[in-house]
C-alpha cells in the first residue's frame, strides 16, 4: 500500500530534522532525549543516587538520559505497553502501569528504603489531527501519570510530564499546584515550534 501524501511529508520532515540527525550521531534513540537534557541543564532535575520511573518509555531516549545521570547508586525503572530494546542499567517492565500486575512489578523494583524520587513521562496519544479527540486523550494520559506519581513519590519528590495546552490545562495546573510546592512549565528548543506541547515540572510533592 502506498503512503499518503501527508505521511510522506511527515517522513521527509522527520528525516530532515536537525535534532533527529543529532540523536543518531550521538547515539540517542530519539530526538526527545534533547528535551530532557535541556530541562536537566536548567533545573538539575536528576541527580546521582535517585530512583527514577520513566512512564511510556519506548523507544528509550529519556531512559538513556536518566540512567547516565543517576549513576551506579541510582535506579531507573522504565515501563511501556510497547516493547523496548534493553537500555544498559535500566529495568524495563512491559505492560500497562495502570493495571495491578504491572504496577506491582514496577514497585517491586523500587529500592525499599528509598522510594521514588522522580516520575518522568513523555507519553502522548496517537494523534488524529482533531483537537476535540486528541486533547481529551492527552489529558487522560497526564492524569494517569499524575495518579501514578501520587501513589509512588516520596515526600519532596518530583514529576515531569508532557502536556498539551488546551481544554483541561488550567484545571490540571491547579491540581498540581495544590499537591507540589512548585510547578513550572518548560518549552525545550527540541520541541517543534508549532507543537502545543509543554512540559510541566512539579517539585516538592506533598502527600
N, C-alpha and C positions, 0 to 999 in steps of 0.2 A: 504494500500500500504506500503510495507517495505521500510525502509530508505536506502539510498545508503551508500556505504562504507565510502565515503568522509564525508557525513552528520553525520554518527555515530562517525567518528574520531573527527569531529569538536565538537560535543556534549560532548564527553569524555574529550577533551582538555578544553572545557569551564567549565565543572563541576570540573575539577581538578585544575583550575586556582586559584592561591592564592588570587588574587585581587577579584575574584568573591566570594570566600568564605568569605573574609574580608567584602565585601559590604553587604552580607547577615547578617553577625554577627553584623554589626554596623548600620543596618537599611537603607542603601542606595539602591536605585533602580537599580543601575548598577555600574560596575567597572569604568565607565567613570568618576564617581564622584571624584575619586582619581587623575585623570589627572588635573581637575580644582583645586582641593585642593593643589596640588603640585605647579601649576603655581601661585596660590594665595600666597603661602608661599614665593615664590621667588620674586614676583612682586607687591604684595599688590594691586592687581587689583581692587577688590571690597571693598568698604568702606561703613560705615553706612550712611544712608540717600540717597544713589544713586538710580537712576532708571535704571533698567537692563532689556533688552529684550533678551530672550532665544529662538533662532530660531531652529526648528527641535528638540523640547524639549523632546518628548517622549523617554523613559518612565518616565523621570523626574529627573534623577540623578543630572544634572547640576542645575536645578531649586532648588532642595533641598539645595545644597551648597550655591547658590546665596542668597536665602531668609534668610538663617541663618546668612549671613554676612551683609546684608543691614539694618537689624534691623527694629524696628517698624516705623521709619520715612522714610524708603525706600520703593521701589516698584519693584516687579519682575513680568514681563509680559511674559508669555510663549506661543509659538504657534507651532503647528504641524498639518500636514494633518491627522495624526493618532490620535485616541482618547488617552487621558492620564488621569489616575486616579488623582483626586484632590491632590494637594500639599498644605497644610495649609499655607495661606498667599500669595499664587501665583495666579495671574489672568491668566486663560488659555483661549486662542482663538483657536478653531479648524478650520483649513482651510489652504488654500494656501496663504501665506503672499504676494505673487506677484500679487494676484488678488485684485481689488479695494475694494471690500466689506470687505475682511479680513484685508487688510492694514488699512482701516479706523477704523475698530473695535479695532485694536491694538492701533492706535494713540489716540483713544478716552479714553483709559485707562492711557495714559501718563499725569502726572500732568502738567497742563498748564503753570505753572510758572517755571518749571524745565527743561523740555526737556529730552532726553535720554542721559545718561552718558556713557553707555556701551552696546554694542551688542555682544552677545556670540553665537557661532554656532558650534555644534559638528556634523553637517549634513554630511552624506556620502551616496552615491548611493548604491543600491543593486548590489553587485559586481558579475561579471560574470566570473572573473578569466582571462579575456582577456584585457591586458593593452590598446590596441587600442580602446576598448569600454569604459572601466572603467575610464581612465584618463580624457577624454573629459567630461564625466558625472560628475565627481567630481569637475572639474574646473568650470563647469556651475553652480553648487551649490554654490561654493565660490563666483563667480561673482554676484549671486543673493544676497548673504549675504552682499557683499560689496556695491551693489546698495542700499540695504535697509539701511545700515549704512550711506551712503551719504545723504539720504533724511530724516533721523531721528536724527542723532547725533547732539548734540550742539557743538559749538566750544570747542576744547580741549578734546572732548570725545574719546572713545577707542573702538576698535574692536578686538575680539579674535575669530579666526576661524581655523577649521581643514583644512589642505591642504595636498595633496599627491605630493611628489616630482616626477617630470616627465615633459612632454611637457606642456608648458604654465606657469610653475612655475616662471621662471625668469621674464617673462613679467608681471605677477601678482605682483611680488615683486617690480618692477619698478613703476607700477601704485600706489601701496600703499605708497611707499616712497615719491611719489610726492604729496600725499594728507595728510600724517601724519608726524609729526616731528620725530617720532622714530618707526622703525619696527624691531622686533627681532623674532627669532624662538625659540621654546621650544620643547623638546622631553621628556615628563614626563616618569618616571620609569614605570608607569602603562600602557604605550603604549607597545604593543607587540614588541619585539626587531626586529622581521623580517618584521614588517609593515613599509611601506614607509611614514606613516602619520607623520606630524609635526603639530605644532600649531603656527600660525603667530599672534603675538601680536602687534597691531598698536596703538600707543598712540599719543595724541595731534592732533586731527582732525583739518584740515584747510579747512573750507568750501569755 
